[in-house]
Amino acid sequence: MSKLFNITEEEKNRIRGLHLTEHDDVNNINNQLEEQLRSITGAYGSVSNRGEEMRVKWSYVRREFDSEVWDTVLNFLRDEGYEILDGTSNYYEKNWEPEEPAEAVPTIYFTLR
């Protein structure tokens, strides 16, 4: 809140005519999901929109998650109203070239029910 005028940022934006766009709303949702998933896994997972579906990918994780953690993540997404799609995998495979990204990292594809 602005102490000078005692109005919220949302009110300021409305007054200025700077309404949040759908893109901002999607980014907000993605950021919130990333934070919640980080609190479950202890690792950063990038959430992105892929047209009709979404994806969370743990590119910097150098291992598979414990099955208990993985199940917690899947159940969390289901409880939030998402459907887990084919292609979801907790598989990790390092690249034979140490400087190169991993061949496979834990990834979840999902969509709203």
C-alpha positions as a Python dict, from the first residue, in 0.01 Angstrom:
ca = {
    (1, 'M'): (0, 0, 0),
    (2, 'S'): (109, 352, -68),
    (3, 'K'): (148, 538, 261),
    (4, 'L'): (106, 873, 91),
    (5, 'F'): (-232, 802, -70),
    (6, 'N'): (-329, 488, 128),
    (7, 'I'): (-424, 293, -188),
    (8, 'T'): (-316, -48, -308),
    (9, 'E'): (-96, -114, -610),
    (10, 'E'): (-397, -268, -786),
    (11, 'E'): (-594, 53, -733),
    (12, 'K'): (-303, 258, -862),
    (13, 'N'): (-284, 42, -1174),
    (14, 'R'): (-661, 70, -1226),
    (15, 'I'): (-638, 448, -1196),
    (16, 'R'): (-350, 456, -1443),
    (17, 'G'): (-537, 221, -1677),
    (18, 'L'): (-261, -39, -1648),
    (19, 'H'): (-474, -349, -1601),
    (20, 'L'): (-306, -686, -1556),
    (21, 'T'): (-306, -885, -1876),
    (22, 'E'): (-384, -1254, -1916),
    (23, 'H'): (-9, -1304, -1971),
    (24, 'D'): (62, -1152, -1628),
    (25, 'D'): (-198, -1383, -1470),
    (26, 'V'): (-36, -1690, -1630),
    (27, 'N'): (309, -1580, -1514),
    (28, 'N'): (171, -1532, -1163),
    (29, 'I'): (27, -1885, -1162),
    (30, 'N'): (353, -2031, -1297),
    (31, 'N'): (557, -1845, -1035),
    (32, 'Q'): (330, -1960, -754),
    (33, 'L'): (351, -2321, -873),
    (34, 'E'): (732, -2298, -895),
    (35, 'E'): (748, -2171, -535),
    (36, 'Q'): (513, -2442, -405),
    (37, 'L'): (697, -2718, -592),
    (38, 'R'): (1032, -2588, -463),
    (39, 'S'): (900, -2611, -108),
    (40, 'I'): (804, -2976, -168),
    (41, 'T'): (1117, -3088, -356),
    (42, 'G'): (1382, -2849, -228),
    (43, 'A'): (1484, -2788, -591),
    (44, 'Y'): (1392, -2534, -859),
    (45, 'G'): (1155, -2661, -1127),
    (46, 'S'): (1066, -2440, -1422),
    (47, 'V'): (690, -2425, -1497),
    (48, 'S'): (599, -2335, -1854),
    (49, 'N'): (287, -2328, -2067),
    (50, 'R'): (284, -2547, -2376),
    (51, 'G'): (-39, -2449, -2547),
    (52, 'E'): (-312, -2667, -2397),
    (53, 'E'): (-79, -2826, -2146),
    (54, 'M'): (181, -2718, -1892),
    (55, 'R'): (518, -2861, -1798),
    (56, 'V'): (743, -2851, -1495),
    (57, 'K'): (1101, -2951, -1560),
    (58, 'W'): (1381, -2985, -1305),
    (59, 'S'): (1675, -2913, -1538),
    (60, 'Y'): (1925, -2853, -1258),
    (61, 'V'): (1845, -3162, -1054),
    (62, 'R'): (2117, -3422, -1099),
    (63, 'R'): (1918, -3719, -977),
    (64, 'E'): (1575, -3873, -965),
    (65, 'F'): (1353, -3767, -676),
    (66, 'D'): (1278, -4014, -397),
    (67, 'S'): (949, -4189, -471),
    (68, 'E'): (789, -4030, -164),
    (69, 'V'): (878, -3679, -285),
    (70, 'W'): (770, -3758, -641),
    (71, 'D'): (433, -3893, -522),
    (72, 'T'): (386, -3583, -304),
    (73, 'V'): (445, -3358, -608),
    (74, 'L'): (199, -3555, -825),
    (75, 'N'): (-64, -3556, -549),
    (76, 'F'): (-16, -3184, -490),
    (77, 'L'): (-81, -3108, -858),
    (78, 'R'): (-387, -3336, -862),
    (79, 'D'): (-520, -3168, -548),
    (80, 'E'): (-475, -2830, -718),
    (81, 'G'): (-705, -2950, -1000),
    (82, 'Y'): (-448, -3058, -1257),
    (83, 'E'): (-449, -3381, -1457),
    (84, 'I'): (-113, -3552, -1500),
    (85, 'L'): (-46, -3637, -1867),
    (86, 'D'): (156, -3903, -2049),
    (87, 'G'): (525, -3829, -2082),
    (88, 'T'): (561, -3756, -1710),
    (89, 'S'): (881, -3911, -1580),
    (90, 'N'): (1101, -3906, -1271),
    (91, 'Y'): (1390, -4042, -1480),
    (92, 'Y'): (1737, -3884, -1477),
    (93, 'E'): (2016, -3966, -1721),
    (94, 'K'): (2337, -3767, -1731),
    (95, 'N'): (2504, -3676, -2057),
    (96, 'W'): (2829, -3857, -2134),
    (97, 'E'): (2977, -3511, -2205),
    (98, 'P'): (3010, -3348, -1859),
    (99, 'E'): (2969, -2995, -1999),
    (100, 'E'): (2643, -3078, -2174),
    (101, 'P'): (2292, -3077, -2020),
    (102, 'A'): (2150, -3405, -1894),
    (103, 'E'): (1983, -3637, -2145),
    (104, 'A'): (1673, -3669, -1925),
    (105, 'V'): (1556, -3490, -1609),
    (106, 'P'): (1245, -3528, -1392),
    (107, 'T'): (956, -3372, -1588),
    (108, 'I'): (580, -3352, -1540),
    (109, 'Y'): (326, -3268, -1810),
    (110, 'F'): (-13, -3160, -1683),
    (111, 'T'): (-330, -2969, -1769),
    (112, 'L'): (-634, -2835, -1591),
    (113, 'R'): (-913, -3092, -1559),
}
